[in-house]
Amino acid sequence: MSVINAQIPLHCRERTETDWLICRVEDHTFMGSGGVFNLDEIIEIFKNWVASII
């Protein structure tokens, strides 16, 4: 399965107003948004998603 055709389940975590994230695939593009300190967690979700499909 190619990365282009793979789907990622929606990841949505809302812990506080500044500790939150949403990750999804939209139009074959990984989309990750989150609070100011959630970048590491978003990258980890992306890496796990890619590893699961290759």
VMD Tcl script that draws the C-alpha trace (Angstrom):
set ca {
  {0.00 0.00 0.00}
  {1.41 3.38 -0.87}
  {1.44 6.36 1.45}
  {-0.73 8.22 -1.05}
  {-3.57 5.67 -0.79}
  {-3.27 5.01 2.95}
  {-5.71 6.38 5.45}
  {-5.00 7.43 9.01}
  {-7.67 7.24 11.64}
  {-8.56 10.61 13.07}
  {-6.49 11.32 16.18}
  {-8.07 13.90 18.42}
  {-6.86 14.64 21.93}
  {-8.08 17.57 23.97}
  {-6.47 17.68 27.39}
  {-6.43 21.43 28.08}
  {-6.73 24.65 26.09}
  {-3.00 24.51 25.29}
  {-2.50 20.71 25.25}
  {-4.44 19.33 22.28}
  {-3.91 17.79 18.85}
  {-5.77 16.67 15.76}
  {-4.17 14.48 13.06}
  {-5.81 13.28 9.86}
  {-5.19 12.70 6.15}
  {-6.91 15.08 3.79}
  {-6.50 14.95 0.00}
  {-3.55 12.52 0.36}
  {-1.80 14.91 2.77}
  {-1.06 14.33 6.45}
  {-2.51 17.19 8.48}
  {-1.46 17.72 12.09}
  {-2.47 20.59 14.35}
  {-1.93 21.05 18.03}
  {-0.98 23.14 20.98}
  {2.35 24.89 21.15}
  {4.07 21.96 22.93}
  {2.47 19.07 20.96}
  {4.75 18.99 17.92}
  {6.73 15.96 19.15}
  {3.50 14.00 19.66}
  {2.20 14.95 16.20}
  {5.48 13.86 14.60}
  {5.32 10.55 16.49}
  {1.78 9.91 15.19}
  {3.01 10.66 11.65}
  {6.00 8.30 12.03}
  {3.82 5.50 13.41}
  {1.33 5.96 10.58}
  {4.04 5.74 7.91}
  {5.66 2.73 9.61}
  {2.30 0.91 9.69}
  {1.86 1.13 5.92}
  {5.34 0.30 4.62}
}
mol new
graphics top color blue
foreach p $ca { graphics top sphere $p radius 0.5 }
foreach p [lrange $ca 0 end-1] q [lrange $ca 1 end] { graphics top cylinder $p $q radius 0.2 }
display resetview
